[in-house]
Amino acid sequence: MSDLLENPKAGRVRAVAALSKKDVRADTGLFLLEGPQAVREAIEYRPELLRELYVTPTAAARYALDDAPVDTWFVTEQVLDTMADTVTPQGVVAVCQQFPTSVREVFPDPGTVGREDRGGLPGIVAILEQVRDPGNAGTIIRAADAAGADAVVLTGRSVDPYNPKVVRSTTGSLFHVPVSVGVSLQDAVARAKALGYTVLAADVSGDDLPDVRADGMLDGPTAWVFGNEARGLTSEDLALVDRAVKVPIYGKAESMNLATAASVCLYESAFAQRTAASSSTGA
């Protein structure tokens, strides 16, 4: 643990704060991680990605982070406030190395070694096309992790997954599930289909989700495409997929938040795949 950093205008402090900007993240390959839970997840699952840790003395004692396996500095509350992207930070900020996954690892070329075996279950992948809201993107990554998905793919027209708001919304799931960036929707869908995935698009024009599950379309490897919060998917996008699917609304709500709908779709796939696996083994 270093001496206390007290000057909010110091070069080190400004460099950390600058990671809230996309161009700085792109130039440095680093990103900002805030909060004790997210830092704990990084320490447990990807400690090699941590570059620097900054904590207030109070937070270090409260969250037992004073022995973290990374260069660590005590900072004042004022310095921490300058570094953090949140209005009310929790006294913990870390700098991490970005670690995007290649789309070829998510969808390998046919004939090559496939994805890591997930206990024998077929795979689930979430593809985000023009998803711009950081909270939605982060929540979908978190939901994909919870549903046991193999990966999340953000097309080049979607929000940066290392945006501080995306990172916070994942609540550490960013370190659990592979995230691929920069690929086009056309390429991602083509790769998924080449590997035998059923590609489904969440869209209000589609068939009801329970009917699609009853047809058995969720039993095997499934790639879900989720579109822009305001405009959804274009007709050209929908022409790429095998079937459009909607989450039916039984109450009086006018619509459903994108991240909520995505969570329902991903879990329906998880339920269907586990049911199909149990049936095939006679369980």
Helices and strands as residue ranges (DSSP letters): H 11-17, G 18-20, H 22-28, E 30-34, H 36-45, G 47-49, E 50-55, H 57-63, E 72-74, H 77-83, E 92-97, H 103-106, E 124-128, H 134-146, E 151-155, H 164-170, G 173-175, E 179-183, H 185-194, E 198-208, H 209-214, E 222-226, H 235-238, E 243-246, H 258-280
